[in-house]
């Protein structure tokens, strides 16, 4: 079992959820709901892993909240 972090955003115009795995080129997908996006991301990751071990360009560290006045 492998675990990957995904960054998820929602496009305000289309309402679609967009997920991507930071540092892994081509590891992204869309969904109309969070559940659909999770399924699509899982399918995409399984497909990419069939091609071999990923070469990550960076490592996901986290999210930080910045306040400005």
PyMOL Python script that loads the backbone (N, CA, C, O; Angstrom):
from pymol import cmd

cmd.read_pdbstr("""\
ATOM      1  N   UNK A   1       0.856  -1.178   0.000  1.00  0.00           N
ATOM      2  CA  UNK A   1       0.000   0.000   0.000  1.00  0.00           C
ATOM      3  C   UNK A   1       0.894   1.231   0.000  1.00  0.00           C
ATOM      4  O   UNK A   1       1.793   1.358   0.832  1.00  0.00           O
ATOM      5  N   UNK A   2       0.642   2.134  -0.937  1.00  0.00           N
ATOM      6  CA  UNK A   2       1.383   3.396  -1.057  1.00  0.00           C
ATOM      7  C   UNK A   2       0.472   4.542  -0.634  1.00  0.00           C
ATOM      8  O   UNK A   2      -0.748   4.458  -0.783  1.00  0.00           O
ATOM      9  N   UNK A   3       1.053   5.596  -0.116  1.00  0.00           N
ATOM     10  CA  UNK A   3       0.293   6.774   0.302  1.00  0.00           C
ATOM     11  C   UNK A   3       0.891   8.005  -0.373  1.00  0.00           C
ATOM     12  O   UNK A   3       2.105   8.210  -0.354  1.00  0.00           O
ATOM     13  N   UNK A   4       0.025   8.818  -0.969  1.00  0.00           N
ATOM     14  CA  UNK A   4       0.439  10.063  -1.601  1.00  0.00           C
ATOM     15  C   UNK A   4      -0.451  11.181  -1.090  1.00  0.00           C
ATOM     16  O   UNK A   4      -1.633  10.965  -0.822  1.00  0.00           O
ATOM     17  N   UNK A   5       0.111  12.378  -0.951  1.00  0.00           N
ATOM     18  CA  UNK A   5      -0.667  13.561  -0.595  1.00  0.00           C
ATOM     19  C   UNK A   5      -1.137  14.243  -1.871  1.00  0.00           C
ATOM     20  O   UNK A   5      -0.408  14.305  -2.861  1.00  0.00           O
ATOM     21  N   UNK A   6      -2.356  14.749  -1.837  1.00  0.00           N
ATOM     22  CA  UNK A   6      -2.897  15.479  -2.982  1.00  0.00           C
ATOM     23  C   UNK A   6      -3.332  16.867  -2.526  1.00  0.00           C
ATOM     24  O   UNK A   6      -3.917  17.028  -1.455  1.00  0.00           O
ATOM     25  N   UNK A   7      -3.045  17.845  -3.339  1.00  0.00           N
ATOM     26  CA  UNK A   7      -3.530  19.208  -3.124  1.00  0.00           C
ATOM     27  C   UNK A   7      -4.831  19.328  -3.896  1.00  0.00           C
ATOM     28  O   UNK A   7      -4.882  18.990  -5.079  1.00  0.00           O
ATOM     29  N   UNK A   8      -5.881  19.805  -3.243  1.00  0.00           N
ATOM     30  CA  UNK A   8      -7.196  19.888  -3.878  1.00  0.00           C
ATOM     31  C   UNK A   8      -7.667  21.332  -3.885  1.00  0.00           C
ATOM     32  O   UNK A   8      -7.629  22.027  -2.870  1.00  0.00           O
ATOM     33  N   UNK A   9      -8.108  21.761  -5.047  1.00  0.00           N
ATOM     34  CA  UNK A   9      -8.667  23.103  -5.222  1.00  0.00           C
ATOM     35  C   UNK A   9      -9.998  22.977  -5.953  1.00  0.00           C
ATOM     36  O   UNK A   9     -10.288  21.952  -6.568  1.00  0.00           O
ATOM     37  N   UNK A  10     -10.798  24.028  -5.876  1.00  0.00           N
ATOM     38  CA  UNK A  10     -12.075  24.049  -6.587  1.00  0.00           C
ATOM     39  C   UNK A  10     -12.083  25.239  -7.523  1.00  0.00           C
ATOM     40  O   UNK A  10     -11.845  26.371  -7.104  1.00  0.00           O
ATOM     41  N   UNK A  11     -12.358  24.983  -8.792  1.00  0.00           N
ATOM     42  CA  UNK A  11     -12.423  26.043  -9.797  1.00  0.00           C
ATOM     43  C   UNK A  11     -13.738  26.802  -9.603  1.00  0.00           C
ATOM     44  O   UNK A  11     -14.808  26.203  -9.705  1.00  0.00           O
ATOM     45  N   UNK A  12     -13.680  28.110  -9.325  1.00  0.00           N
ATOM     46  CA  UNK A  12     -14.910  28.867  -9.063  1.00  0.00           C
ATOM     47  C   UNK A  12     -15.817  29.008 -10.285  1.00  0.00           C
ATOM     48  O   UNK A  12     -17.028  29.174 -10.132  1.00  0.00           O
ATOM     49  N   UNK A  13     -15.263  28.946 -11.475  1.00  0.00           N
ATOM     50  CA  UNK A  13     -16.079  29.094 -12.681  1.00  0.00           C
ATOM     51  C   UNK A  13     -16.816  27.810 -13.038  1.00  0.00           C
ATOM     52  O   UNK A  13     -18.014  27.836 -13.318  1.00  0.00           O
ATOM     53  N   UNK A  14     -16.101  26.687 -13.027  1.00  0.00           N
ATOM     54  CA  UNK A  14     -16.712  25.424 -13.439  1.00  0.00           C
ATOM     55  C   UNK A  14     -17.287  24.643 -12.262  1.00  0.00           C
ATOM     56  O   UNK A  14     -18.155  23.791 -12.448  1.00  0.00           O
ATOM     57  N   UNK A  15     -16.808  24.928 -11.051  1.00  0.00           N
ATOM     58  CA  UNK A  15     -17.231  24.179  -9.884  1.00  0.00           C
ATOM     59  C   UNK A  15     -16.527  22.836  -9.740  1.00  0.00           C
ATOM     60  O   UNK A  15     -16.803  22.089  -8.801  1.00  0.00           O
ATOM     61  N   UNK A  16     -15.615  22.521 -10.668  1.00  0.00           N
ATOM     62  CA  UNK A  16     -14.904  21.251 -10.626  1.00  0.00           C
ATOM     63  C   UNK A  16     -13.826  21.261  -9.544  1.00  0.00           C
ATOM     64  O   UNK A  16     -13.210  22.292  -9.272  1.00  0.00           O
ATOM     65  N   UNK A  17     -13.612  20.108  -8.940  1.00  0.00           N
ATOM     66  CA  UNK A  17     -12.514  19.922  -8.003  1.00  0.00           C
ATOM     67  C   UNK A  17     -11.303  19.442  -8.791  1.00  0.00           C
ATOM     68  O   UNK A  17     -11.409  18.579  -9.662  1.00  0.00           O
ATOM     69  N   UNK A  18     -10.156  20.016  -8.469  1.00  0.00           N
ATOM     70  CA  UNK A  18      -8.911  19.697  -9.162  1.00  0.00           C
ATOM     71  C   UNK A  18      -7.931  19.177  -8.114  1.00  0.00           C
ATOM     72  O   UNK A  18      -7.669  19.840  -7.111  1.00  0.00           O
ATOM     73  N   UNK A  19      -7.401  17.998  -8.357  1.00  0.00           N
ATOM     74  CA  UNK A  19      -6.438  17.415  -7.430  1.00  0.00           C
ATOM     75  C   UNK A  19      -5.133  17.132  -8.143  1.00  0.00           C
ATOM     76  O   UNK A  19      -5.118  16.713  -9.300  1.00  0.00           O
ATOM     77  N   UNK A  20      -4.028  17.367  -7.432  1.00  0.00           N
ATOM     78  CA  UNK A  20      -2.717  17.071  -8.002  1.00  0.00           C
ATOM     79  C   UNK A  20      -1.797  16.574  -6.890  1.00  0.00           C
ATOM     80  O   UNK A  20      -1.933  16.952  -5.726  1.00  0.00           O
ATOM     81  N   UNK A  21      -0.877  15.731  -7.278  1.00  0.00           N
ATOM     82  CA  UNK A  21       0.128  15.230  -6.346  1.00  0.00           C
ATOM     83  C   UNK A  21       1.368  16.098  -6.543  1.00  0.00           C
ATOM     84  O   UNK A  21       2.004  16.037  -7.595  1.00  0.00           O
ATOM     85  N   UNK A  22       1.717  16.910  -5.536  1.00  0.00           N
ATOM     86  CA  UNK A  22       2.855  17.811  -5.688  1.00  0.00           C
ATOM     87  C   UNK A  22       4.142  17.053  -6.008  1.00  0.00           C
ATOM     88  O   UNK A  22       4.439  16.013  -5.421  1.00  0.00           O
ATOM     89  N   UNK A  23       4.887  17.601  -6.949  1.00  0.00           N
ATOM     90  CA  UNK A  23       6.182  17.048  -7.289  1.00  0.00           C
ATOM     91  C   UNK A  23       6.161  15.930  -8.308  1.00  0.00           C
ATOM     92  O   UNK A  23       7.219  15.483  -8.750  1.00  0.00           O
ATOM     93  N   UNK A  24       4.977  15.463  -8.695  1.00  0.00           N
ATOM     94  CA  UNK A  24       4.880  14.348  -9.642  1.00  0.00           C
ATOM     95  C   UNK A  24       4.213  14.862 -10.912  1.00  0.00           C
ATOM     96  O   UNK A  24       2.992  15.007 -10.965  1.00  0.00           O
ATOM     97  N   UNK A  25       5.007  15.131 -11.916  1.00  0.00           N
ATOM     98  CA  UNK A  25       4.514  15.672 -13.178  1.00  0.00           C
ATOM     99  C   UNK A  25       3.464  14.729 -13.783  1.00  0.00           C
ATOM    100  O   UNK A  25       3.699  13.526 -13.899  1.00  0.00           O
ATOM    101  N   UNK A  26       2.328  15.272 -14.159  1.00  0.00           N
ATOM    102  CA  UNK A  26       1.272  14.498 -14.789  1.00  0.00           C
ATOM    103  C   UNK A  26       0.319  13.848 -13.810  1.00  0.00           C
ATOM    104  O   UNK A  26      -0.650  13.215 -14.231  1.00  0.00           O
ATOM    105  N   UNK A  27       0.564  13.985 -12.513  1.00  0.00           N
ATOM    106  CA  UNK A  27      -0.301  13.356 -11.515  1.00  0.00           C
ATOM    107  C   UNK A  27      -1.371  14.345 -11.071  1.00  0.00           C
ATOM    108  O   UNK A  27      -1.249  14.994 -10.031  1.00  0.00           O
ATOM    109  N   UNK A  28      -2.424  14.447 -11.882  1.00  0.00           N
ATOM    110  CA  UNK A  28      -3.533  15.342 -11.566  1.00  0.00           C
ATOM    111  C   UNK A  28      -4.824  14.793 -12.172  1.00  0.00           C
ATOM    112  O   UNK A  28      -4.798  13.993 -13.107  1.00  0.00           O
ATOM    113  N   UNK A  29      -5.947  15.238 -11.621  1.00  0.00           N
ATOM    114  CA  UNK A  29      -7.237  14.791 -12.132  1.00  0.00           C
ATOM    115  C   UNK A  29      -8.317  15.782 -11.718  1.00  0.00           C
ATOM    116  O   UNK A  29      -8.061  16.719 -10.963  1.00  0.00           O
ATOM    117  N   UNK A  30      -9.533  15.559 -12.225  1.00  0.00           N
ATOM    118  CA  UNK A  30     -10.690  16.414 -11.960  1.00  0.00           C
ATOM    119  C   UNK A  30     -11.846  15.574 -11.452  1.00  0.00           C
ATOM    120  O   UNK A  30     -11.881  14.359 -11.650  1.00  0.00           O
ATOM    121  N   UNK A  31     -12.796  16.236 -10.790  1.00  0.00           N
ATOM    122  CA  UNK A  31     -14.019  15.560 -10.390  1.00  0.00           C
ATOM    123  C   UNK A  31     -15.111  16.566 -10.094  1.00  0.00           C
ATOM    124  O   UNK A  31     -14.831  17.706  -9.723  1.00  0.00           O
ATOM    125  N   UNK A  32     -16.357  16.145 -10.257  1.00  0.00           N
ATOM    126  CA  UNK A  32     -17.489  17.028  -9.960  1.00  0.00           C
ATOM    127  C   UNK A  32     -17.821  17.030  -8.470  1.00  0.00           C
ATOM    128  O   UNK A  32     -18.547  17.906  -7.999  1.00  0.00           O
ATOM    129  N   UNK A  33     -17.295  16.056  -7.725  1.00  0.00           N
ATOM    130  CA  UNK A  33     -17.455  15.984  -6.275  1.00  0.00           C
ATOM    131  C   UNK A  33     -16.133  15.513  -5.682  1.00  0.00           C
ATOM    132  O   UNK A  33     -15.263  15.019  -6.400  1.00  0.00           O
ATOM    133  N   UNK A  34     -15.987  15.666  -4.379  1.00  0.00           N
ATOM    134  CA  UNK A  34     -14.764  15.196  -3.737  1.00  0.00           C
ATOM    135  C   UNK A  34     -14.631  13.682  -3.827  1.00  0.00           C
ATOM    136  O   UNK A  34     -13.526  13.162  -3.977  1.00  0.00           O
ATOM    137  N   UNK A  35     -15.757  12.971  -3.735  1.00  0.00           N
ATOM    138  CA  UNK A  35     -15.720  11.515  -3.865  1.00  0.00           C
ATOM    139  C   UNK A  35     -15.262  11.098  -5.260  1.00  0.00           C
ATOM    140  O   UNK A  35     -14.433  10.200  -5.411  1.00  0.00           O
ATOM    141  N   UNK A  36     -15.818  11.765  -6.283  1.00  0.00           N
ATOM    142  CA  UNK A  36     -15.413  11.448  -7.651  1.00  0.00           C
ATOM    143  C   UNK A  36     -13.936  11.784  -7.867  1.00  0.00           C
ATOM    144  O   UNK A  36     -13.210  11.026  -8.511  1.00  0.00           O
ATOM    145  N   UNK A  37     -13.501  12.912  -7.330  1.00  0.00           N
ATOM    146  CA  UNK A  37     -12.095  13.294  -7.469  1.00  0.00           C
ATOM    147  C   UNK A  37     -11.189  12.253  -6.817  1.00  0.00           C
ATOM    148  O   UNK A  37     -10.159  11.894  -7.388  1.00  0.00           O
ATOM    149  N   UNK A  38     -11.553  11.764  -5.634  1.00  0.00           N
ATOM    150  CA  UNK A  38     -10.731  10.753  -4.966  1.00  0.00           C
ATOM    151  C   UNK A  38     -10.620   9.486  -5.812  1.00  0.00           C
ATOM    152  O   UNK A  38      -9.534   8.923  -5.945  1.00  0.00           O
ATOM    153  N   UNK A  39     -11.733   9.036  -6.380  1.00  0.00           N
ATOM    154  CA  UNK A  39     -11.696   7.856  -7.252  1.00  0.00           C
ATOM    155  C   UNK A  39     -10.810   8.111  -8.467  1.00  0.00           C
ATOM    156  O   UNK A  39     -10.001   7.262  -8.841  1.00  0.00           O
ATOM    157  N   UNK A  40     -10.965   9.287  -9.084  1.00  0.00           N
ATOM    158  CA  UNK A  40     -10.174   9.615 -10.273  1.00  0.00           C
ATOM    159  C   UNK A  40      -8.685   9.707  -9.951  1.00  0.00           C
ATOM    160  O   UNK A  40      -7.849   9.256 -10.734  1.00  0.00           O
ATOM    161  N   UNK A  41      -8.350  10.297  -8.790  1.00  0.00           N
ATOM    162  CA  UNK A  41      -6.946  10.383  -8.393  1.00  0.00           C
ATOM    163  C   UNK A  41      -6.377   8.992  -8.138  1.00  0.00           C
ATOM    164  O   UNK A  41      -5.252   8.699  -8.545  1.00  0.00           O
ATOM    165  N   UNK A  42      -7.138   8.138  -7.473  1.00  0.00           N
ATOM    166  CA  UNK A  42      -6.667   6.776  -7.205  1.00  0.00           C
ATOM    167  C   UNK A  42      -6.420   6.030  -8.516  1.00  0.00           C
ATOM    168  O   UNK A  42      -5.386   5.383  -8.682  1.00  0.00           O
ATOM    169  N   UNK A  43      -7.373   6.124  -9.443  1.00  0.00           N
ATOM    170  CA  UNK A  43      -7.217   5.454 -10.743  1.00  0.00           C
ATOM    171  C   UNK A  43      -5.982   5.978 -11.480  1.00  0.00           C
ATOM    172  O   UNK A  43      -5.215   5.203 -12.052  1.00  0.00           O
ATOM    173  N   UNK A  44      -5.799   7.297 -11.460  1.00  0.00           N
ATOM    174  CA  UNK A  44      -4.670   7.911 -12.148  1.00  0.00           C
ATOM    175  C   UNK A  44      -3.352   7.465 -11.530  1.00  0.00           C
ATOM    176  O   UNK A  44      -2.404   7.154 -12.252  1.00  0.00           O
ATOM    177  N   UNK A  45      -3.280   7.430 -10.193  1.00  0.00           N
ATOM    178  CA  UNK A  45      -2.051   7.012  -9.520  1.00  0.00           C
ATOM    179  C   UNK A  45      -1.730   5.554  -9.818  1.00  0.00           C
ATOM    180  O   UNK A  45      -0.574   5.212 -10.067  1.00  0.00           O
ATOM    181  N   UNK A  46      -2.742   4.693  -9.795  1.00  0.00           N
ATOM    182  CA  UNK A  46      -2.520   3.285 -10.111  1.00  0.00           C
ATOM    183  C   UNK A  46      -1.979   3.124 -11.534  1.00  0.00           C
ATOM    184  O   UNK A  46      -1.078   2.321 -11.777  1.00  0.00           O
ATOM    185  N   UNK A  47      -2.539   3.894 -12.472  1.00  0.00           N
ATOM    186  CA  UNK A  47      -2.090   3.834 -13.851  1.00  0.00           C
ATOM    187  C   UNK A  47      -0.632   4.309 -13.968  1.00  0.00           C
ATOM    188  O   UNK A  47       0.178   3.670 -14.640  1.00  0.00           O
ATOM    189  N   UNK A  48      -0.303   5.428 -13.313  1.00  0.00           N
ATOM    190  CA  UNK A  48       1.056   5.948 -13.386  1.00  0.00           C
ATOM    191  C   UNK A  48       2.055   5.004 -12.717  1.00  0.00           C
ATOM    192  O   UNK A  48       3.184   4.875 -13.191  1.00  0.00           O
ATOM    193  N   UNK A  49       1.665   4.345 -11.633  1.00  0.00           N
ATOM    194  CA  UNK A  49       2.563   3.416 -10.951  1.00  0.00           C
ATOM    195  C   UNK A  49       2.828   2.169 -11.783  1.00  0.00           C
ATOM    196  O   UNK A  49       3.869   1.531 -11.626  1.00  0.00           O
ATOM    197  N   UNK A  50       1.890   1.811 -12.674  1.00  0.00           N
ATOM    198  CA  UNK A  50       2.120   0.684 -13.571  1.00  0.00           C
ATOM    199  C   UNK A  50       3.282   0.962 -14.518  1.00  0.00           C
ATOM    200  O   UNK A  50       3.940   0.037 -14.995  1.00  0.00           O
ATOM    201  N   UNK A  51       3.531   2.251 -14.787  1.00  0.00           N
ATOM    202  CA  UNK A  51       4.627   2.649 -15.684  1.00  0.00           C
ATOM    203  C   UNK A  51       5.977   2.638 -14.982  1.00  0.00           C
ATOM    204  O   UNK A  51       7.012   2.777 -15.633  1.00  0.00           O
ATOM    205  N   UNK A  52       5.979   2.474 -13.664  1.00  0.00           N
ATOM    206  CA  UNK A  52       7.227   2.426 -12.914  1.00  0.00           C
ATOM    207  C   UNK A  52       7.216   3.376 -11.742  1.00  0.00           C
ATOM    208  O   UNK A  52       6.263   4.127 -11.533  1.00  0.00           O
ATOM    209  N   UNK A  53       8.276   3.331 -10.993  1.00  0.00           N
ATOM    210  CA  UNK A  53       8.421   4.170  -9.803  1.00  0.00           C
ATOM    211  C   UNK A  53       8.540   5.637 -10.208  1.00  0.00           C
ATOM    212  O   UNK A  53       9.302   5.966 -11.117  1.00  0.00           O
ATOM    213  N   UNK A  54       7.791   6.526  -9.539  1.00  0.00           N
ATOM    214  CA  UNK A  54       7.829   7.938  -9.931  1.00  0.00           C
ATOM    215  C   UNK A  54       9.139   8.606  -9.536  1.00  0.00           C
ATOM    216  O   UNK A  54       9.753   8.259  -8.527  1.00  0.00           O
ATOM    217  N   UNK A  55       9.550   9.560 -10.342  1.00  0.00           N
ATOM    218  CA  UNK A  55      10.658  10.432 -10.001  1.00  0.00           C
ATOM    219  C   UNK A  55      10.041  11.752  -9.560  1.00  0.00           C
ATOM    220  O   UNK A  55       9.586  12.544 -10.385  1.00  0.00           O
ATOM    221  N   UNK A  56      10.032  11.975  -8.267  1.00  0.00           N
ATOM    222  CA  UNK A  56       9.393  13.176  -7.738  1.00  0.00           C
ATOM    223  C   UNK A  56      10.316  14.381  -7.892  1.00  0.00           C
ATOM    224  O   UNK A  56      11.514  14.304  -7.617  1.00  0.00           O
ATOM    225  N   UNK A  57       9.737  15.495  -8.338  1.00  0.00           N
ATOM    226  CA  UNK A  57      10.496  16.724  -8.540  1.00  0.00           C
ATOM    227  C   UNK A  57      10.616  17.530  -7.255  1.00  0.00           C
ATOM    228  O   UNK A  57      11.501  18.375  -7.127  1.00  0.00           O
ATOM    229  N   UNK A  58       9.725  17.268  -6.303  1.00  0.00           N
ATOM    230  CA  UNK A  58       9.764  17.938  -5.003  1.00  0.00           C
ATOM    231  C   UNK A  58       9.002  17.075  -4.010  1.00  0.00           C
ATOM    232  O   UNK A  58       8.369  16.089  -4.387  1.00  0.00           O
ATOM    233  N   UNK A  59       9.066  17.454  -2.741  1.00  0.00           N
ATOM    234  CA  UNK A  59       8.396  16.708  -1.684  1.00  0.00           C
ATOM    235  C   UNK A  59       7.366  17.604  -1.016  1.00  0.00           C
ATOM    236  O   UNK A  59       7.682  18.727  -0.625  1.00  0.00           O
ATOM    237  N   UNK A  60       6.138  17.118  -0.883  1.00  0.00           N
ATOM    238  CA  UNK A  60       5.079  17.877  -0.214  1.00  0.00           C
ATOM    239  C   UNK A  60       5.433  18.013   1.261  1.00  0.00           C
ATOM    240  O   UNK A  60       5.742  17.023   1.923  1.00  0.00           O
ATOM    241  N   UNK A  61       5.387  19.240   1.775  1.00  0.00           N
ATOM    242  CA  UNK A  61       5.722  19.499   3.163  1.00  0.00           C
ATOM    243  C   UNK A  61       4.463  19.816   3.968  1.00  0.00           C
ATOM    244  O   UNK A  61       4.275  19.276   5.058  1.00  0.00           O
ATOM    245  N   UNK A  62       3.612  20.674   3.448  1.00  0.00           N
ATOM    246  CA  UNK A  62       2.406  21.034   4.181  1.00  0.00           C
ATOM    247  C   UNK A  62       1.791  22.309   3.654  1.00  0.00           C
ATOM    248  O   UNK A  62       2.188  22.840   2.617  1.00  0.00           O
ATOM    249  N   UNK A  63       0.818  22.781   4.393  1.00  0.00           N
ATOM    250  CA  UNK A  63       0.113  24.011   4.047  1.00  0.00           C
ATOM    251  C   UNK A  63       0.291  24.972   5.211  1.00  0.00           C
ATOM    252  O   UNK A  63       0.213  24.569   6.372  1.00  0.00           O
ATOM    253  N   UNK A  64       0.528  26.228   4.907  1.00  0.00           N
ATOM    254  CA  UNK A  64       0.720  27.231   5.946  1.00  0.00           C
ATOM    255  C   UNK A  64      -0.247  28.380   5.699  1.00  0.00           C
ATOM    256  O   UNK A  64      -0.407  28.834   4.566  1.00  0.00           O
ATOM    257  N   UNK A  65      -0.886  28.845   6.756  1.00  0.00           N
ATOM    258  CA  UNK A  65      -1.788  29.985   6.664  1.00  0.00           C
ATOM    259  C   UNK A  65      -1.009  31.259   6.967  1.00  0.00           C
ATOM    260  O   UNK A  65      -0.349  31.364   8.001  1.00  0.00           O
ATOM    261  N   UNK A  66      -1.092  32.217   6.062  1.00  0.00           N
ATOM    262  CA  UNK A  66      -0.404  33.499   6.201  1.00  0.00           C
ATOM    263  C   UNK A  66      -1.458  34.587   6.332  1.00  0.00           C
ATOM    264  O   UNK A  66      -2.359  34.682   5.498  1.00  0.00           O
ATOM    265  N   UNK A  67      -1.355  35.400   7.361  1.00  0.00           N
ATOM    266  CA  UNK A  67      -2.307  36.511   7.551  1.00  0.00           C
ATOM    267  C   UNK A  67      -1.626  37.825   7.174  1.00  0.00           C
ATOM    268  O   UNK A  67      -0.492  38.086   7.576  1.00  0.00           O
ATOM    269  N   UNK A  68      -2.322  38.636   6.408  1.00  0.00           N
ATOM    270  CA  UNK A  68      -1.828  39.960   6.059  1.00  0.00           C
ATOM    271  C   UNK A  68      -2.918  40.979   6.369  1.00  0.00           C
ATOM    272  O   UNK A  68      -4.107  40.664   6.320  1.00  0.00           O
ATOM    273  N   UNK A  69      -2.510  42.186   6.684  1.00  0.00           N
ATOM    274  CA  UNK A  69      -3.489  43.228   6.992  1.00  0.00           C
ATOM    275  C   UNK A  69      -3.560  44.243   5.888  1.00  0.00           C
ATOM    276  O   UNK A  69      -4.334  45.197   5.975  1.00  0.00           O
TER     277      UNK A  69
END
""", "prot")
cmd.dss("prot")
cmd.show_as("cartoon", "prot")
cmd.util.cbc("prot")
cmd.orient("prot")
